[in-house]
Amino acid sequence: MDDLTESGQAAVQAMTDLPADEKKKAAQMLVQAEPGLFPKADAERTKIWVTLLAGLFFLAMASIVGAVIIALQGKDAASLFVLATAIVTGTIGLFAKSPV
C-alpha cells in the first residue's frame, strides 16, 4: 500500500472501514469506474483445463483402440479396458460436486 498516493491510501482505508454490504457496493462502483481492473475470465486456467481434458481423452481413446486391437488378436485385453474405464471415471470425478 506504500506505493499508493495519499488519496489512494485514504480510499483503501475508507473502504476497509465500511460495513460488508457497503463494501460490496463500493467495489462494484470501483469496477464500473475501471472495468479492466479485475479480470473476468482466466485464460490460463482455461488452457490448462482444455489441455488436461484433451490429454485424458487421448489416453482413453488410445487404450480403447489398443484393447480392441489386442482383443481382435485373441489375447486378453481386460487391463486396457480397465485403464480406459479409470480414465473416464476420473475425468467425470473432476466435475462432481464436493460432498462437503
Backbone as XML, in Angstrom:
<?xml version="1.0"?>
<chain id="A" units="angstrom">
  <residue number="1" name="MET">
    <atom name="N" x="0.830" y="-1.182" z="0.000"/>
    <atom name="CA" x="0.000" y="0.000" z="0.000"/>
    <atom name="C" x="0.879" y="1.252" z="0.000"/>
  </residue>
  <residue number="2" name="ASP">
    <atom name="N" x="2.161" y="1.091" z="0.240"/>
    <atom name="CA" x="3.055" y="2.238" z="0.291"/>
    <atom name="C" x="3.233" y="2.908" z="-1.064"/>
  </residue>
  <residue number="3" name="ASP">
    <atom name="N" x="2.991" y="2.149" z="-2.159"/>
    <atom name="CA" x="3.175" y="2.730" z="-3.481"/>
    <atom name="C" x="1.960" y="3.529" z="-3.951"/>
  </residue>
  <residue number="4" name="LEU">
    <atom name="N" x="0.912" y="3.610" z="-3.149"/>
    <atom name="CA" x="-0.271" y="4.416" z="-3.477"/>
    <atom name="C" x="-0.048" y="5.871" z="-3.057"/>
  </residue>
  <residue number="5" name="THR">
    <atom name="N" x="-0.754" y="6.750" z="-3.745"/>
    <atom name="CA" x="-0.727" y="8.156" z="-3.330"/>
    <atom name="C" x="-1.521" y="8.293" z="-2.030"/>
  </residue>
  <residue number="6" name="GLU">
    <atom name="N" x="-1.455" y="9.469" z="-1.456"/>
    <atom name="CA" x="-2.189" y="9.692" z="-0.199"/>
    <atom name="C" x="-3.685" y="9.516" z="-0.408"/>
  </residue>
  <residue number="7" name="SER">
    <atom name="N" x="-4.205" y="9.983" z="-1.554"/>
    <atom name="CA" x="-5.643" y="9.837" z="-1.807"/>
    <atom name="C" x="-6.008" y="8.366" z="-2.027"/>
  </residue>
  <residue number="8" name="GLY">
    <atom name="N" x="-5.098" y="7.601" z="-2.658"/>
    <atom name="CA" x="-5.337" y="6.167" z="-2.838"/>
    <atom name="C" x="-5.343" y="5.432" z="-1.512"/>
  </residue>
  <residue number="9" name="GLN">
    <atom name="N" x="-4.408" y="5.774" z="-0.646"/>
    <atom name="CA" x="-4.358" y="5.156" z="0.679"/>
    <atom name="C" x="-5.595" y="5.512" z="1.491"/>
  </residue>
  <residue number="10" name="ALA">
    <atom name="N" x="-6.054" y="6.747" z="1.363"/>
    <atom name="CA" x="-7.260" y="7.180" z="2.081"/>
    <atom name="C" x="-8.484" y="6.415" z="1.578"/>
  </residue>
  <residue number="11" name="ALA">
    <atom name="N" x="-8.555" y="6.176" z="0.257"/>
    <atom name="CA" x="-9.684" y="5.438" z="-0.317"/>
    <atom name="C" x="-9.691" y="3.995" z="0.171"/>
  </residue>
  <residue number="12" name="VAL">
    <atom name="N" x="-8.516" y="3.377" z="0.194"/>
    <atom name="CA" x="-8.427" y="1.993" z="0.680"/>
    <atom name="C" x="-8.822" y="1.928" z="2.151"/>
  </residue>
  <residue number="13" name="GLN">
    <atom name="N" x="-8.338" y="2.852" z="2.929"/>
    <atom name="CA" x="-8.668" y="2.874" z="4.352"/>
    <atom name="C" x="-10.161" y="3.093" z="4.561"/>
  </residue>
  <residue number="14" name="ALA">
    <atom name="N" x="-10.748" y="3.964" z="3.756"/>
    <atom name="CA" x="-12.185" y="4.225" z="3.876"/>
    <atom name="C" x="-12.989" y="2.979" z="3.524"/>
  </residue>
  <residue number="15" name="MET">
    <atom name="N" x="-12.533" y="2.233" z="2.521"/>
    <atom name="CA" x="-13.264" y="1.012" z="2.136"/>
    <atom name="C" x="-13.137" y="-0.063" z="3.198"/>
  </residue>
  <residue number="16" name="THR">
    <atom name="N" x="-11.995" y="-0.155" z="3.860"/>
    <atom name="CA" x="-11.830" y="-1.204" z="4.873"/>
    <atom name="C" x="-12.681" y="-0.928" z="6.105"/>
  </residue>
  <residue number="17" name="ASP">
    <atom name="N" x="-13.028" y="0.315" z="6.337"/>
    <atom name="CA" x="-13.842" y="0.665" z="7.498"/>
    <atom name="C" x="-15.343" y="0.534" z="7.243"/>
  </residue>
  <residue number="18" name="LEU">
    <atom name="N" x="-15.736" y="0.273" z="6.003"/>
    <atom name="CA" x="-17.165" y="0.179" z="5.671"/>
    <atom name="C" x="-17.750" y="-1.150" z="6.130"/>
  </residue>
  <residue number="19" name="PRO">
    <atom name="N" x="-19.068" y="-1.174" z="6.370"/>
    <atom name="CA" x="-19.752" y="-2.451" z="6.636"/>
    <atom name="C" x="-19.738" y="-3.313" z="5.366"/>
  </residue>
  <residue number="20" name="ALA">
    <atom name="N" x="-19.986" y="-4.600" z="5.533"/>
    <atom name="CA" x="-19.848" y="-5.558" z="4.428"/>
    <atom name="C" x="-20.711" y="-5.213" z="3.212"/>
  </residue>
  <residue number="21" name="ASP">
    <atom name="N" x="-21.987" y="-4.832" z="3.423"/>
    <atom name="CA" x="-22.861" y="-4.545" z="2.278"/>
    <atom name="C" x="-22.409" y="-3.282" z="1.532"/>
  </residue>
  <residue number="22" name="GLU">
    <atom name="N" x="-21.941" y="-2.294" z="2.258"/>
    <atom name="CA" x="-21.458" y="-1.065" z="1.625"/>
    <atom name="C" x="-20.120" y="-1.316" z="0.921"/>
  </residue>
  <residue number="23" name="LYS">
    <atom name="N" x="-19.306" y="-2.211" z="1.475"/>
    <atom name="CA" x="-18.040" y="-2.576" z="0.851"/>
    <atom name="C" x="-18.297" y="-3.181" z="-0.533"/>
  </residue>
  <residue number="24" name="LYS">
    <atom name="N" x="-19.310" y="-4.045" z="-0.595"/>
    <atom name="CA" x="-19.655" y="-4.698" z="-1.863"/>
    <atom name="C" x="-20.104" y="-3.660" z="-2.886"/>
  </residue>
  <residue number="25" name="LYS">
    <atom name="N" x="-20.941" y="-2.725" z="-2.467"/>
    <atom name="CA" x="-21.408" y="-1.670" z="-3.379"/>
    <atom name="C" x="-20.246" y="-0.794" z="-3.836"/>
  </residue>
  <residue number="26" name="ALA">
    <atom name="N" x="-19.345" y="-0.477" z="-2.928"/>
    <atom name="CA" x="-18.188" y="0.353" z="-3.280"/>
    <atom name="C" x="-17.282" y="-0.367" z="-4.274"/>
  </residue>
  <residue number="27" name="ALA">
    <atom name="N" x="-17.110" y="-1.670" z="-4.075"/>
    <atom name="CA" x="-16.284" y="-2.448" z="-5.005"/>
    <atom name="C" x="-16.936" y="-2.501" z="-6.377"/>
  </residue>
  <residue number="28" name="GLN">
    <atom name="N" x="-18.276" y="-2.652" z="-6.426"/>
    <atom name="CA" x="-18.978" y="-2.659" z="-7.710"/>
    <atom name="C" x="-18.834" y="-1.320" z="-8.420"/>
  </residue>
  <residue number="29" name="MET">
    <atom name="N" x="-18.906" y="-0.246" z="-7.673"/>
    <atom name="CA" x="-18.739" y="1.081" z="-8.276"/>
    <atom name="C" x="-17.306" y="1.270" z="-8.776"/>
  </residue>
  <residue number="30" name="LEU">
    <atom name="N" x="-16.350" y="0.718" z="-8.052"/>
    <atom name="CA" x="-14.953" y="0.790" z="-8.477"/>
    <atom name="C" x="-14.753" y="0.038" z="-9.793"/>
  </residue>
  <residue number="31" name="VAL">
    <atom name="N" x="-15.368" y="-1.112" z="-9.916"/>
    <atom name="CA" x="-15.272" y="-1.885" z="-11.157"/>
    <atom name="C" x="-15.962" y="-1.150" z="-12.303"/>
  </residue>
  <residue number="32" name="GLN">
    <atom name="N" x="-17.074" y="-0.465" z="-12.021"/>
    <atom name="CA" x="-17.745" y="0.313" z="-13.066"/>
    <atom name="C" x="-16.865" y="1.470" z="-13.514"/>
  </residue>
  <residue number="33" name="ALA">
    <atom name="N" x="-16.155" y="2.065" z="-12.589"/>
    <atom name="CA" x="-15.285" y="3.195" z="-12.941"/>
    <atom name="C" x="-14.079" y="2.729" z="-13.743"/>
  </residue>
  <residue number="34" name="GLU">
    <atom name="N" x="-13.560" y="1.535" z="-13.449"/>
    <atom name="CA" x="-12.397" y="0.987" z="-14.151"/>
    <atom name="C" x="-12.688" y="-0.470" z="-14.504"/>
  </residue>
  <residue number="35" name="PRO">
    <atom name="N" x="-13.362" y="-0.734" z="-15.653"/>
    <atom name="CA" x="-13.807" y="-2.093" z="-15.992"/>
    <atom name="C" x="-12.681" y="-3.121" z="-16.108"/>
  </residue>
  <residue number="36" name="GLY">
    <atom name="N" x="-11.505" y="-2.727" z="-16.510"/>
    <atom name="CA" x="-10.425" y="-3.686" z="-16.679"/>
    <atom name="C" x="-9.625" y="-3.946" z="-15.419"/>
  </residue>
  <residue number="37" name="LEU">
    <atom name="N" x="-10.080" y="-3.435" z="-14.294"/>
    <atom name="CA" x="-9.328" y="-3.552" z="-13.046"/>
    <atom name="C" x="-9.202" y="-5.003" z="-12.585"/>
  </residue>
  <residue number="38" name="PHE">
    <atom name="N" x="-10.294" y="-5.748" z="-12.629"/>
    <atom name="CA" x="-10.276" y="-7.151" z="-12.225"/>
    <atom name="C" x="-10.628" y="-8.010" z="-13.426"/>
  </residue>
  <residue number="39" name="PRO">
    <atom name="N" x="-9.819" y="-9.028" z="-13.734"/>
    <atom name="CA" x="-10.129" y="-9.887" z="-14.885"/>
    <atom name="C" x="-11.388" y="-10.708" z="-14.617"/>
  </residue>
  <residue number="40" name="LYS">
    <atom name="N" x="-12.198" y="-10.873" z="-15.655"/>
    <atom name="CA" x="-13.432" y="-11.640" z="-15.512"/>
    <atom name="C" x="-13.250" y="-13.085" z="-15.957"/>
  </residue>
  <residue number="41" name="ALA">
    <atom name="N" x="-12.278" y="-13.347" z="-16.791"/>
    <atom name="CA" x="-12.027" y="-14.699" z="-17.269"/>
    <atom name="C" x="-10.545" y="-15.017" z="-17.073"/>
  </residue>
  <residue number="42" name="ASP">
    <atom name="N" x="-10.268" y="-16.242" z="-16.762"/>
    <atom name="CA" x="-8.897" y="-16.667" z="-16.546"/>
    <atom name="C" x="-8.474" y="-17.544" z="-17.718"/>
  </residue>
  <residue number="43" name="ALA">
    <atom name="N" x="-7.838" y="-16.939" z="-18.707"/>
    <atom name="CA" x="-7.471" y="-17.638" z="-19.936"/>
    <atom name="C" x="-6.471" y="-18.754" z="-19.664"/>
  </residue>
  <residue number="44" name="GLU">
    <atom name="N" x="-5.529" y="-18.540" z="-18.773"/>
    <atom name="CA" x="-4.518" y="-19.569" z="-18.494"/>
    <atom name="C" x="-5.149" y="-20.797" z="-17.842"/>
  </residue>
  <residue number="45" name="ARG">
    <atom name="N" x="-6.071" y="-20.584" z="-16.923"/>
    <atom name="CA" x="-6.751" y="-21.706" z="-16.285"/>
    <atom name="C" x="-7.564" y="-22.492" z="-17.312"/>
  </residue>
  <residue number="46" name="THR">
    <atom name="N" x="-8.208" y="-21.796" z="-18.221"/>
    <atom name="CA" x="-8.976" y="-22.460" z="-19.272"/>
    <atom name="C" x="-8.061" y="-23.288" z="-20.162"/>
  </residue>
  <residue number="47" name="LYS">
    <atom name="N" x="-6.901" y="-22.762" z="-20.511"/>
    <atom name="CA" x="-5.949" y="-23.519" z="-21.341"/>
    <atom name="C" x="-5.484" y="-24.784" z="-20.636"/>
  </residue>
  <residue number="48" name="ILE">
    <atom name="N" x="-5.227" y="-24.682" z="-19.340"/>
    <atom name="CA" x="-4.794" y="-25.853" z="-18.577"/>
    <atom name="C" x="-5.884" y="-26.918" z="-18.568"/>
  </residue>
  <residue number="49" name="TRP">
    <atom name="N" x="-7.136" y="-26.518" z="-18.324"/>
    <atom name="CA" x="-8.242" y="-27.477" z="-18.302"/>
    <atom name="C" x="-8.445" y="-28.136" z="-19.658"/>
  </residue>
  <residue number="50" name="VAL">
    <atom name="N" x="-8.385" y="-27.341" z="-20.725"/>
    <atom name="CA" x="-8.571" y="-27.907" z="-22.066"/>
    <atom name="C" x="-7.452" y="-28.885" z="-22.384"/>
  </residue>
  <residue number="51" name="THR">
    <atom name="N" x="-6.229" y="-28.537" z="-22.032"/>
    <atom name="CA" x="-5.097" y="-29.433" z="-22.272"/>
    <atom name="C" x="-5.237" y="-30.716" z="-21.458"/>
  </residue>
  <residue number="52" name="LEU">
    <atom name="N" x="-5.614" y="-30.592" z="-20.197"/>
    <atom name="CA" x="-5.807" y="-31.767" z="-19.345"/>
    <atom name="C" x="-6.885" y="-32.687" z="-19.907"/>
  </residue>
  <residue number="53" name="LEU">
    <atom name="N" x="-8.022" y="-32.114" z="-20.257"/>
    <atom name="CA" x="-9.120" y="-32.927" z="-20.768"/>
    <atom name="C" x="-8.790" y="-33.555" z="-22.114"/>
  </residue>
  <residue number="54" name="ALA">
    <atom name="N" x="-8.109" y="-32.814" z="-22.985"/>
    <atom name="CA" x="-7.705" y="-33.377" z="-24.277"/>
    <atom name="C" x="-6.722" y="-34.524" z="-24.075"/>
  </residue>
  <residue number="55" name="GLY">
    <atom name="N" x="-5.785" y="-34.375" z="-23.147"/>
    <atom name="CA" x="-4.833" y="-35.439" z="-22.860"/>
    <atom name="C" x="-5.507" y="-36.681" z="-22.304"/>
  </residue>
  <residue number="56" name="LEU">
    <atom name="N" x="-6.446" y="-36.483" z="-21.388"/>
    <atom name="CA" x="-7.174" y="-37.626" z="-20.828"/>
    <atom name="C" x="-8.020" y="-38.315" z="-21.887"/>
  </residue>
  <residue number="57" name="PHE">
    <atom name="N" x="-8.645" y="-37.534" z="-22.769"/>
    <atom name="CA" x="-9.431" y="-38.113" z="-23.860"/>
    <atom name="C" x="-8.529" y="-38.929" z="-24.778"/>
  </residue>
  <residue number="58" name="PHE">
    <atom name="N" x="-7.348" y="-38.390" z="-25.107"/>
    <atom name="CA" x="-6.404" y="-39.105" z="-25.960"/>
    <atom name="C" x="-5.968" y="-40.417" z="-25.310"/>
  </residue>
  <residue number="59" name="LEU">
    <atom name="N" x="-5.648" y="-40.386" z="-24.004"/>
    <atom name="CA" x="-5.239" y="-41.608" z="-23.312"/>
    <atom name="C" x="-6.357" y="-42.655" z="-23.286"/>
  </residue>
  <residue number="60" name="ALA">
    <atom name="N" x="-7.574" y="-42.213" z="-23.046"/>
    <atom name="CA" x="-8.701" y="-43.138" z="-23.029"/>
    <atom name="C" x="-8.913" y="-43.765" z="-24.409"/>
  </residue>
  <residue number="61" name="MET">
    <atom name="N" x="-8.853" y="-42.935" z="-25.442"/>
    <atom name="CA" x="-9.054" y="-43.460" z="-26.800"/>
    <atom name="C" x="-7.917" y="-44.400" z="-27.200"/>
  </residue>
  <residue number="62" name="ALA">
    <atom name="N" x="-6.680" y="-44.057" z="-26.831"/>
    <atom name="CA" x="-5.544" y="-44.912" z="-27.159"/>
    <atom name="C" x="-5.666" y="-46.273" z="-26.472"/>
  </residue>
  <residue number="63" name="SER">
    <atom name="N" x="-6.103" y="-46.281" z="-25.207"/>
    <atom name="CA" x="-6.239" y="-47.559" z="-24.509"/>
    <atom name="C" x="-7.395" y="-48.376" z="-25.070"/>
  </residue>
  <residue number="64" name="ILE">
    <atom name="N" x="-8.471" y="-47.725" z="-25.498"/>
    <atom name="CA" x="-9.591" y="-48.458" z="-26.102"/>
    <atom name="C" x="-9.177" y="-49.049" z="-27.443"/>
  </residue>
  <residue number="65" name="VAL">
    <atom name="N" x="-8.510" y="-48.255" z="-28.273"/>
    <atom name="CA" x="-8.058" y="-48.755" z="-29.576"/>
    <atom name="C" x="-7.072" y="-49.907" z="-29.372"/>
  </residue>
  <residue number="66" name="GLY">
    <atom name="N" x="-6.147" y="-49.735" z="-28.429"/>
    <atom name="CA" x="-5.202" y="-50.818" z="-28.144"/>
    <atom name="C" x="-5.895" y="-52.066" z="-27.651"/>
  </residue>
  <residue number="67" name="ALA">
    <atom name="N" x="-6.894" y="-51.911" z="-26.818"/>
    <atom name="CA" x="-7.639" y="-53.062" z="-26.302"/>
    <atom name="C" x="-8.381" y="-53.778" z="-27.416"/>
  </residue>
  <residue number="68" name="VAL">
    <atom name="N" x="-8.968" y="-53.020" z="-28.322"/>
    <atom name="CA" x="-9.691" y="-53.640" z="-29.440"/>
    <atom name="C" x="-8.715" y="-54.402" z="-30.332"/>
  </residue>
  <residue number="69" name="ILE">
    <atom name="N" x="-7.563" y="-53.812" z="-30.609"/>
    <atom name="CA" x="-6.570" y="-54.485" z="-31.458"/>
    <atom name="C" x="-6.089" y="-55.780" z="-30.790"/>
  </residue>
  <residue number="70" name="ILE">
    <atom name="N" x="-5.805" y="-55.710" z="-29.505"/>
    <atom name="CA" x="-5.349" y="-56.896" z="-28.779"/>
    <atom name="C" x="-6.460" y="-57.949" z="-28.712"/>
  </residue>
  <residue number="71" name="ALA">
    <atom name="N" x="-7.705" y="-57.500" z="-28.489"/>
    <atom name="CA" x="-8.833" y="-58.430" z="-28.415"/>
    <atom name="C" x="-9.065" y="-59.113" z="-29.756"/>
  </residue>
  <residue number="72" name="LEU">
    <atom name="N" x="-8.873" y="-58.384" z="-30.856"/>
    <atom name="CA" x="-9.053" y="-58.987" z="-32.181"/>
    <atom name="C" x="-7.987" y="-60.043" z="-32.478"/>
  </residue>
  <residue number="73" name="GLN">
    <atom name="N" x="-6.861" y="-59.953" z="-31.814"/>
    <atom name="CA" x="-5.808" y="-60.956" z="-31.970"/>
    <atom name="C" x="-6.051" y="-62.174" z="-31.082"/>
  </residue>
  <residue number="74" name="GLY">
    <atom name="N" x="-7.110" y="-62.136" z="-30.298"/>
    <atom name="CA" x="-7.473" y="-63.261" z="-29.454"/>
    <atom name="C" x="-6.792" y="-63.265" z="-28.102"/>
  </residue>
  <residue number="75" name="LYS">
    <atom name="N" x="-6.171" y="-62.176" z="-27.717"/>
    <atom name="CA" x="-5.486" y="-62.111" z="-26.425"/>
    <atom name="C" x="-6.362" y="-61.378" z="-25.420"/>
  </residue>
  <residue number="76" name="ASP">
    <atom name="N" x="-5.984" y="-61.443" z="-24.153"/>
    <atom name="CA" x="-6.756" y="-60.802" z="-23.082"/>
    <atom name="C" x="-6.434" y="-59.305" z="-23.035"/>
  </residue>
  <residue number="77" name="ALA">
    <atom name="N" x="-7.432" y="-58.464" z="-23.213"/>
    <atom name="CA" x="-7.239" y="-57.012" z="-23.239"/>
    <atom name="C" x="-7.943" y="-56.326" z="-22.073"/>
  </residue>
  <residue number="78" name="ALA">
    <atom name="N" x="-8.249" y="-57.073" z="-21.045"/>
    <atom name="CA" x="-9.012" y="-56.527" z="-19.915"/>
    <atom name="C" x="-8.278" y="-55.380" z="-19.235"/>
  </residue>
  <residue number="79" name="SER">
    <atom name="N" x="-6.960" y="-55.476" z="-19.154"/>
    <atom name="CA" x="-6.218" y="-54.428" z="-18.449"/>
    <atom name="C" x="-6.324" y="-53.082" z="-19.160"/>
  </residue>
  <residue number="80" name="LEU">
    <atom name="N" x="-6.383" y="-53.082" z="-20.482"/>
    <atom name="CA" x="-6.532" y="-51.817" z="-21.203"/>
    <atom name="C" x="-7.945" y="-51.258" z="-21.065"/>
  </residue>
  <residue number="81" name="PHE">
    <atom name="N" x="-8.946" y="-52.139" z="-21.000"/>
    <atom name="CA" x="-10.305" y="-51.655" z="-20.765"/>
    <atom name="C" x="-10.440" y="-51.065" z="-19.363"/>
  </residue>
  <residue number="82" name="VAL">
    <atom name="N" x="-9.753" y="-51.675" z="-18.407"/>
    <atom name="CA" x="-9.762" y="-51.145" z="-17.037"/>
    <atom name="C" x="-9.117" y="-49.762" z="-17.010"/>
  </residue>
  <residue number="83" name="LEU">
    <atom name="N" x="-8.017" y="-49.590" z="-17.741"/>
    <atom name="CA" x="-7.351" y="-48.294" z="-17.815"/>
    <atom name="C" x="-8.278" y="-47.238" z="-18.418"/>
  </residue>
  <residue number="84" name="ALA">
    <atom name="N" x="-8.954" y="-47.569" z="-19.501"/>
    <atom name="CA" x="-9.876" y="-46.627" z="-20.134"/>
    <atom name="C" x="-11.019" y="-46.269" z="-19.186"/>
  </residue>
  <residue number="85" name="THR">
    <atom name="N" x="-11.536" y="-47.259" z="-18.482"/>
    <atom name="CA" x="-12.622" y="-47.015" z="-17.523"/>
    <atom name="C" x="-12.158" y="-46.093" z="-16.396"/>
  </residue>
  <residue number="86" name="ALA">
    <atom name="N" x="-10.951" y="-46.323" z="-15.910"/>
    <atom name="CA" x="-10.418" y="-45.478" z="-14.835"/>
    <atom name="C" x="-10.232" y="-44.043" z="-15.307"/>
  </residue>
  <residue number="87" name="ILE">
    <atom name="N" x="-9.766" y="-43.873" z="-16.525"/>
    <atom name="CA" x="-9.570" y="-42.517" z="-17.061"/>
    <atom name="C" x="-10.910" y="-41.796" z="-17.192"/>
  </residue>
  <residue number="88" name="VAL">
    <atom name="N" x="-11.903" y="-42.478" z="-17.744"/>
    <atom name="CA" x="-13.221" y="-41.853" z="-17.936"/>
    <atom name="C" x="-13.867" y="-41.517" z="-16.592"/>
  </residue>
  <residue number="89" name="THR">
    <atom name="N" x="-13.833" y="-42.444" z="-15.650"/>
    <atom name="CA" x="-14.463" y="-42.160" z="-14.351"/>
    <atom name="C" x="-13.697" y="-41.080" z="-13.585"/>
  </residue>
  <residue number="90" name="GLY">
    <atom name="N" x="-12.380" y="-41.062" z="-13.719"/>
    <atom name="CA" x="-11.601" y="-39.998" z="-13.082"/>
    <atom name="C" x="-11.924" y="-38.638" z="-13.656"/>
  </residue>
  <residue number="91" name="THR">
    <atom name="N" x="-12.111" y="-38.591" z="-14.969"/>
    <atom name="CA" x="-12.469" y="-37.329" z="-15.618"/>
    <atom name="C" x="-13.849" y="-36.861" z="-15.167"/>
  </residue>
  <residue number="92" name="ILE">
    <atom name="N" x="-14.778" y="-37.785" z="-15.063"/>
    <atom name="CA" x="-16.115" y="-37.426" z="-14.567"/>
    <atom name="C" x="-16.018" y="-36.938" z="-13.122"/>
  </residue>
  <residue number="93" name="GLY">
    <atom name="N" x="-15.135" y="-37.555" z="-12.333"/>
    <atom name="CA" x="-14.944" y="-37.156" z="-10.945"/>
    <atom name="C" x="-14.427" y="-35.731" z="-10.795"/>
  </residue>
  <residue number="94" name="LEU">
    <atom name="N" x="-13.727" y="-35.220" z="-11.811"/>
    <atom name="CA" x="-13.247" y="-33.844" z="-11.743"/>
    <atom name="C" x="-14.401" y="-32.852" z="-11.688"/>
  </residue>
  <residue number="95" name="PHE">
    <atom name="N" x="-15.534" y="-33.217" z="-12.225"/>
    <atom name="CA" x="-16.676" y="-32.317" z="-12.296"/>
    <atom name="C" x="-17.755" y="-32.628" z="-11.264"/>
  </residue>
  <residue number="96" name="ALA">
    <atom name="N" x="-17.515" y="-33.614" z="-10.427"/>
    <atom name="CA" x="-18.502" y="-33.984" z="-9.401"/>
    <atom name="C" x="-18.517" y="-32.929" z="-8.296"/>
  </residue>
  <residue number="97" name="LYS">
    <atom name="N" x="-19.676" y="-32.725" z="-7.742"/>
    <atom name="CA" x="-19.823" y="-31.748" z="-6.654"/>
    <atom name="C" x="-19.216" y="-32.328" z="-5.381"/>
  </residue>
  <residue number="98" name="SER">
    <atom name="N" x="-18.521" y="-31.493" z="-4.644"/>
    <atom name="CA" x="-17.888" y="-31.929" z="-3.411"/>
    <atom name="C" x="-18.949" y="-32.294" z="-2.368"/>
  </residue>
  <residue number="99" name="PRO">
    <atom name="N" x="-18.752" y="-33.389" z="-1.634"/>
    <atom name="CA" x="-19.747" y="-33.768" z="-0.625"/>
    <atom name="C" x="-19.705" y="-32.887" z="0.622"/>
  </residue>
  <residue number="100" name="VAL">
    <atom name="N" x="-18.688" y="-32.051" z="0.726"/>
    <atom name="CA" x="-18.541" y="-31.232" z="1.917"/>
    <atom name="C" x="-19.155" y="-29.863" z="1.717"/>
  </residue>
</chain>
